[in-house]
Structures are given as structure tokens and as C-alpha cells.
Amino acid sequence: MIQYSGRRDPRFVAVHRGGLLDEATHRLLASWSAECAEHVLPLFADTYPDDDRPRRAIETARAWSRGEVTVGEAREAAYAAHAAAREATDPAAREVARAAGHAVATAHMADHELGGAFFAIKAVRAAAPPSEAVAAGERECRWQRGRLPEAIRELVLSDEERRKDKFKSLFAC
């Protein structure tokens, strides 16, 4: 049996790589992250209706969660969504594309799960008037928590707490 000895949290490293993450949990993480990204997708689609890369990334994340596509296909969709983010000039749309890219990248590296949620919160905040941005982000955070499947709730919430400095406390809701 392989014993993981890297720097990543072993809870997000697949069992077959020596970590603690089983396949069912990994797929739930990707599905939840995709749901977070999909919730804000209109902020991208309304601005860039002809660019379907973030939507396709979310669809690919969901398909990977069901075992219908490979990790390689998920990685390609992540690259495409991140390219859409780099090309977007609208701040909210840029964050949506990043959310989609991280959601589908969860198939490759499970600890991307918070990226879909984090960038969705950033998108909502960017779309809101400055005086309402913090409250809008907190509402999005609460919505995300309400959608967390019980099977991954503790894992995700503990990861939010563990990485709160990196994520600038946007998960404090």
C-alpha cells in the first residue's frame, strides 16, 4: 500500500495515491463545486452569451462526478474555462469562469473543491454594488453551505477553516 508523504492535505489525495480520499467522496466534492459555479453562471453567460467554455466546464465536472468522462477530459475543460477567465474583461464574469475552471479541476485534484465556491462568492461580490458586495457574498456563502451534501459537509467546512487565510475569510458566513 502506498503511503502519501506530500505537502497536500491527505484527506484530498486519492486512496490509490496513498491518501485518504475515496472515489465517492471525490465525486461528491466535484459535484458540489460544480453546483456552486453553476449558481453564478448567468453572470458570465449574460455578458458573454457566445462563450460556452465555463458552461461546458461545469457540465464536464458533473459528467466526471457520474463517471462519464475521464480526468483528462476534465483537465481540458478546466484549461478552457481558465482561458475564458483570462479573456474576460468583466470582473464578475471573470470570477465565474474561474469558478467553473476550479470546479472541473476538482476531478484532477480534489482540493480544488473550494475554488468553485470561492470564485462564485467573488463573482457575486463583483456583480453587486460596492455597498452591497459583502452582504451579497455572505448570502452566496450561506447558499453554498445549504447545498453541501451531509457526506462531505465536515470535510469541506474544515477545509474552509484550514485555508481561511488563503481564501481571505470569504467563507465566514
N, C-alpha and C positions, 0 to 999 in steps of 0.2 A: 504494500500500500504506500502511495506517495504521501509525504508529509509536506504541506506548504510552508515555505520559510521566507516568503517575500514580505514586502512592506504593506501590501494591501490588507484590509480587514478580511480575515479568513472566512467570515460569515458571508462574504460576497464572492468567494472563489469557489468554483465548481468542485464537487466531490472528486471527480475524475482528475482534477489538477491538484488534489491534496487539501482542498478547503472543506468548508462545512456546508456549502450551498447545494441543495438537491435540485433536481430539474424542475419539479413542480413549483417550488418557491421562486426559482429563477424566472419561470414563465409568468408567474403572477406579478412579479416586480415589473417586468416589461409591459404587461397589460395595463397595470395601474399607471405607469409613467405615460403610456400612450393615451390613456384616458385624460390625464392632466393636460397633455399637449393638445388633444382634440378639443377640449373645452374652450380653448382660446383660438383655435384655428380660424374662425371668422375674422379675427383681427389681421390675419395675413391674407386670407382669400378675398376679402373685400377690397384690399388695396392692390393686390396682385392677382386678379382673377385668372390670368393665363398661366400662372406658375403653379403647377401641381406637385412640386417636389416635397414640400412639407406634408401635404395630404398623403402622398404615396409613402412617405416615411412612416407615418402613423399607421397606415394600412399594413405596411410590411411588419411593423412591430407587433401588431395584432395577429398577423398571419404567423409570425415566428412563435408567438405565445401559444398558438394552436398546433404547432409542429408542422406547418405547411411550407415554410421556406427555410433556407439554410442561414447560418450565421454569416456566411459570405455575402448572401443577398442582403441581409440586414445591414452589413457594413457599407455596402454600395449605396443603399438608401440613406444611411447616415451621412456619407460624404456629399451626396446630392443636396440634402437638407441644409447642411452647413454651407455649401456653396450658395444656396439661396439666401442664407443669412448674410453672407459676405456681400452679396449683390444688393440687398435690400437697403434702401435709403430711409425708409420709415422706421423709427425706433421700435414701435410696438411690433410691427411685422417681423423685424429682425429677431426679436426675442422669441416670437412664435416659432420661427424656423429653427432657432437653436433648441427650443423645447422639443420639437419633432426630431431633430437630429440626435439629441441625447436619449430620447425615449427609445428609438430604434437601436441606438448603440448599446442599450442595456442587454441586448441579445449577445453581444460580444463581451462586454464587461458589465457585470451586474451592478457594480457600484455607480453606474451612470443613472440609476433609477431616480435619484434626486434631481438630476439635470432637467428632466421633463417638467417636474413640479416647480423647480426654482425659476427656470426661464419663463414658465407660464405666469408666475407671480410677477416677474419683471415686466412681461408684456402688458398685463393688466394695469400695472402701475404706470407704464409709459403711455398707455392709451387714455388714462384718466387725467382730468385737470390737476395741476400740481397740488392744489389744496385738498384734493380727494385721493391722491395716489396711495398714501399709506393705508387708508381705510379700505380702498379697493383691493390692495394686496392682501390685507388681513382677511377680507371676505373670500378671496380666492383660496387662500391657505386653509380656511375652515372648510370650504367646499371640498378641497382635495382630501383633507382628513376624513371627511364624511364618506368619501368614496373608497377609502382604504379597506381592502378585504381583511377580515379578522386574522387570517392565516399569516399575513405579513405586517400587520399593524405595529407590533412591538419592534420588529426588525427595522422598519422604516423610521419610526419615531426615535429610536435610539440612534440611528444613523444621522438623523437631523440634529440631534443634540450633540453627538460626537463631532460633527463637522460644522457647527454653528458659526465658528469664526470664518471659515471659508465662504459660507453662504450668507454672510452679513446679517444673520439673525432674521432673514425674511420668513423663516418658518416659525417665528414667535407669534402665534395667533391663539 
